[in-house]
Structures are given as C-alpha cells and as structure tokens.
C-alpha cells in the first residue's frame, strides 16, 4: 500500500517540483493509468449487472415461449449472442470514447 501511495501521490509531486519538462508526460501517464483502472472496475460491474438483467429477460422469454429446448441450451445460445454485443459496446463506451476525448482535449489545450 505504501508503494502505491508513493507512486500515485509522492513521486509525481517530487518530479513536478524538479521543474523538468518531462513531468507533464508523467502526469499524463499517471492519469491514464488511474483512469484505466477505474474503467476496468466499472466495466466488470456493468458487465455483471447487464448480464443478470439480460438473463432475467431470457428466462421470462423461455417461460412464455414454451419451446422444446432445455433451459441451459436456451440460456447458452441467447447469452452468447448478447455477450459479444455487450462486450464491444462496453469497450467502446468505457475505454475508447473517454480516452480519445481526454487525449483530444489535452492535445488541443497544450499543442494547438
């Protein structure tokens, strides 16, 4: 825990005090590291939340459909298709969109 505190709080503060131009890049990397960890935790939470909600809807569909397929087979087929769509959309919304937006804002603020 102490090493994490040193990396997140103490090290960038000391590096910034040195007055080196490379510290701006260090702050940029630190921000993206922390944002990536936050996005990963959010991804996992949303993944399970959406999966449970979709599973409930699939179970209700199976009960009303009265199909000849067994419940396990029906769940496996329906969730496999939905998992791929959910995976791509969560990656786009949680990783790609925020990181591209922040990168563009930083670029336009500093270098344009």
Secondary structure by P-SEA (a helix, b strand, c coil): caaaaaacccaaaaaaaacccaaaaaaaaaaaaaaaaaaaaaaaaaaaaaaaaaaaaaaaaaaaacccccaaaaaaaaaaaaaaaaaaaaaaacccaaaaaaaaaaaaaccc
